[in-house]
Amino acid sequence: MQINDKVFEVYPENISAELIAHTRHVTAVTPEGLSAACMKDVDPDFHKKMETGKILVAGKNFGCNSSREWAPAALLYSGVKLIIAPSFSRIFYRNAINIGLPILECRNIGAFKPGDSLEVNLSTGSIKNVTSGKTEQGTVLPPFLLDIMTAGGLMEKLKVEA
């Protein structure tokens, strides 16, 4: 699976799932309701910034402190095509895969800046920064997880196999 788009923002480490979609902002657990609540406490200009690209880069431990399934869903429904971070909370990581939100672990996120055009191959973990001309290597998911994520999530994968 190849994703070509621009980085719209680089966020700091330890952004919690609660901050991604805080309960005080979620008025409905629907795609529209979750999208509207997405990242309000982290970045009030989140949706405006996404007009410039659909790749979110974040520091380590992205999605920590909660098992909220709606945190990755809020990002997906907002139009995020890919999240690159050195590490993800394990629950966020698996929830993202289960709903088909592409994620990729990469240690050197300092190589990416807002506005950079990236060509990302999830099958190989290769991240080519077209803007700088440099290539970084992300961690490739095991084949069974990559299949779930690229199928659009666990439910979509099960439909294909049925």
Secondary structure, 3 states (H helix, E strand, C coil): CEEEEEEEEEECCCCEHHHHCCCCCCCCCCHHHHHHHCCCCCCCCHHHHHHHCCEEEECCCECECCCCCHHHHHHHHHCCCEEEECCECHHHHHHHHHHCCCEEECCCHHHCCCCCEEEEECCCCEEEECCCCEEEECECCCHHHHHHHHCCCHHHHHHHHC
